[in-house]
Amino acid sequence: MTNVPVKRLKEILHAFNGKQIVVVGDIMLDHFIKGDVTRISPEAPVPVVAVKKEFFVAGGAGNVAVNLSALGAKPVLVSVVGDDLGGEMLKGFLRDKNVDLRGVAEDPNRPTTQKVRVMAEQQQIVRFDRESKKTVDSSVGAQCMESFKAALKTAKGVVLSDYGKGMLSDHNIQDIISLCRKKNIPVCVDPKIDNFKKYKHITCMTPNTKEAWEGVGESPRSGEEAITELGQKILKMLDADSILITRSADGMSLFEKGKKSPSTVKATAREVFDVTGAGDTVISVLTLALASGATLQEAAVLSNFAAGIVVGKSGTATTTVEEIEGVLA
């Protein structure tokens, strides 16, 4: 990829502040229980975890909103929680991170999505989930769409963060994309495989390599030629403006409508400690950059630098404009 001048990248970063970005998708409460294992239970052949640390963070679309807030943007979240303690905790965490919750509806007929992970020595012992994967009730969905339309009046970008928990239905996916196209507002998607082919006419989709292959229903093949064929196929299938395939140590490949060959962005991470949440950071920076007037290539370069920072941190991490500026060559 043609090198983007550092001065230009900094101009884009400085334009992040105060940009309103609407995040629509599935939010969840991530609960981590960490401890040590020194013995096996006498009751059953399972490890006994002596708990040392316990904490909660916002996951899914909630983490995208937290990423945007850390970058100086004004995220507005459109989603649904249950009428339960998990929902109240999740909303509290998000408020503390300056996330606008005007579009978060409450549905007493479904639980707040929660994922509880029990960890020992950096190893996950077990995970248990509380969730409903059913499409949200039509009245709740209509309420969320009204909130979305109101927020869109002052928005500069939209993120669709799909974790397959029912917030993004066939109907509202089409409505959201159509409204964004009419207003010339960039709409970027972090896809769930089941809904992959429904995201037509978007600005950009950001699947990782595994998701990209699964999205087209093909077995993975190695080599640059295979990746090029894959990206072009997705681009055509969705009639999208662009597809950004994230490829871990191999960086990123950006496919743009009307261009025969992809642009390659080399990975910048010096040390990979934890990839958790890196995709949320990529789509946050990408959308915010596009909302700030960046080209697709400039936005991809910045999101790559941001991803390189967060994978060097432990857990579901975020980054800041200052940190990104610090790693620009």
N, C-alpha and C positions, 0 to 999 in steps of 0.2 A: 504494500500500500504506500502511496505517496505520503511522505512525512508531513504531518500538519505542524505548522510553526507553533512553538510553545506560547508565543504571545497571543495567537488566536485562541488556543485552548484556554488560556487564562481569562480572556475576554468572555468566553462562553461560561466558564465557571462563575465569574463575577455577576453574570446575568441570572444566575439561579435564584438569588435571594427574593423571596416574596412571590414567586410564581405559584399560582394555584393549579394543582394537579388533582384530578378526580380519580380515585382508585375504586374500582368496582370488582367485587369478588368475595371469596370465602375467607372469613377471618377465623382464627382459632387460638386457643389458649394452650401454649406449650408449657408443660410442667416437668421439671427435671428434678430427680432425686438421685443424689450422688453419695457413694460411700465405699467402704472396703469389704472385701470378702475374705474371711479367714477360716470359715468352717462350712460344712454341709448340714442342712437341717436334719434333726433326728426324726422329724415327722414325715419327710419325703426327700427323695434324692435331688434337692434343689439348693442353690447357694443361699446363705443368709447374708444379707447386706446390712452392715452397720452404718446407718445414715449419718453423714458428716455435714451435708449441705443440701439445701432444697430451695429452688427458686422457680419463678414463673416469667415467661416472656410472651409477647404477642407474636403469633405465627401466621403463616399464609399471607393473605392480602394485608393483614395488620402489620406484618414486617415490612412490606413494601412501603406502607404509609410512614412507618417509623424511619426507614431509610430516607425517604423524601424530606421528612422533617429535619433530620440530621444534616441534610445538605442545604438547609435554609429555605426550602420550599414551604408552601402552605397546602398540605394534603387534606382533601375532603374524602372521607370514607363512605362508601355506599355498600351496605352489607346487612346481615341479619345475625342476631344472637338469640338465645333462649331466655326465658324468664327464670333465671337461676343464678346461683352464686358465681359460677364460671363467667357468665355474661357480665355481671357487675364488676368482677375483678378485671376482666379484659378491657372493659370500657375505662376503668380507672387507670390502667397502665397506659392506654392510648392517650387519654387526656393529659397525663403527666408528660407525654412526648409531644404535646402541642398538635395532636391530630384532631381535626374538625369531625365530630361524630354526628352531624346533623342528618346524615343519610343512613344511620344505623338503626334498623327497625328491630322490634322485639316480637318474637313469635313464641307464644306459650306452648305451642304444640310440637316444638322441636328443642333438643338440647343445644346448648352452646358447644361447638366442636372443641373437644379437648384431647390432647395427646400427652400421655404420661409416660415418661422414659425413666427407667431405673438403670443407673450406670454404676459400674465398678471398675476402677483402674482404666478409665477411658473406654471401657467396653460396655456396650448396651446389653443388659441382662434380659430385659423384657420391655415391651411397650404395650400399653393398653389404651384403646380409643373409646371416647364417648362421642357419638355423631349420628347424624341422619344424612343420607345421601339423596333423599327425595328432593325433587324440585320444590322450592319454597312455595307456600300457599299463594294462590293467585292474588288475593287481596294484599298480602304482604309484599309480593313482587311489584304490584301496581304502586304501592306506597314508595318503594325504593326507586322506581322509575321516575316518579314525580320529584323525588329528592335529587335524582341525577339531572333531570332537565333544569331544575332550579340552579344547581351548582354549575352546570355547563355554561350558563350565561356569563360567568366571569372566569372560566377555566382556560388554561393555555395548553393543557394536554390531558390525556386520559390513559390509564393503565387498566387492562382487564387481567386480573390475577385469578386464574381458574384452578381450583384444587378438587373439582368434582364433587362438591358438597351441596350442590343444588341452587346456589345463588345465581349462576349464569345459565339461563334457559335458552332454548332455541330462539324464542321470541324476543327476549330482551337483548340477546347478542346482536341480532340483526338491527333492532331499533337503535341501540347505542352506536354501532358502527355507522349507520345511516345518518344519524344526527351529527356525529363528528365530521363526516365527510362534507355534509352541507355547510358546516361552519368552518371548514378547513382547519380543524383541530387534530393534531397527531394522535392516533390511537394505537397503542402498542400492546401486545398480548404475550403473556407467559402461559402457554397452553396446557390443558389436560388432554391426554391422548384421545380419550373418548370423544372430545369435542373438536379435535384438531381441524377437521375439514369444514367446520361451520364458520371459521373466522375468515371470511372472504372480504376483500377490498380494504384490508387494514393497512396501516402505515408500516408496521414491522412486527414480526414474531421472533421470539428469542428462545427457540428450543436448544437443549444440549444435543450432542450427537445421538445419544440413545433415544431421546424423545423424537428426534427428526426421523430416524429409521422406523421407529414404531408408528409414527404418524402417517407414513406412506404405506405401512403394512409390509415392509421388506426386511429381510435379514441383513444385518450390518455387513458392509464390505470395506476393506481397508484401501488406503491410497487416496491421493488428491483427486484423481479422475472420478472416483466413486463419490466423493464429497461434492464435487462440482455438479455431477449429474443429480445427486440428491437435492441440493439447494435449488437448482433450476426447476426441478420437478415440483417442489413445494411452492415455489414462487408462481409457477403457472397454475397449479391446482387451486391456489387461494386467490389468484389475481391480485396479489399484494404488491405494495410499493417496494418492499424489501423483506428479506429473511436474514437474520443474524444467528448463525449456528455457533454456539459456544463449544469449544473443543478441549477444555482443560489445558494440559501442557502444550497443546498445539495451537493455542490462542483462539482466534475467532475467524470465521469466514462470512463476509457480508455479500449477499446477493441482491442486486438492485434491478428493478424492471428496466428493460431496454439495454442492459449491459450483458455481454456474452460470458465474461469471466468474472469470478468473484474477487473482491479485495480481501487480502489477508492481513490480520492484525496479530502480531506475535505476542505471546504471553509475557507478562511483565513480572509475575510473582517470583521473588527470590527463594522463598521457602513456603511450601504449602502445609499449613497446620490443620486447617479445618475448612471444608468446602460448604458447610452448612449455611444456607441463606445467600450464597454468592449470586445465584440467579435473580434473587430479589434486588440485590444491589445493581446488577447489570441493567435490568429493565427500568429501575428508578433513575439511574444516571442517563441512560439512553433517552427516555421520554423527556426528562427535564432539559437535556441538551437540545433536543428537537424543539421543545417549547421556547427555548432561548435563542432560536435562530440558527442553530448548527445544521450543517449538512448531515446526511446519514453517515458519511465516512468520519466526520469530526465527532459525531455522537458515539460511534462505535469505538473510536480510539479512546475517548474519555471513559466510557464504560469499562473498557479493558483495563485501564489503569486502576479504576476503582475496584474491580474484581481482584486484581493483584494485591491490593491492600487488605481486603477483608478475608481472603483465604489464609493470610498470615496471622489472623487473630483466632482466638478460641471461641467456639460456640457461634450462635447466630449474631453476627456482628454488623456494624454499620461503618460508614466512613464520612468524612467531612470535606468541604471545599479546601480547607487548609491542608489536610493530609494529601489530597490529590495534587494540589499545587506543589507540595513538597517532593513528590516523586517524578514530576515532569522533568525530562532531561533538558 
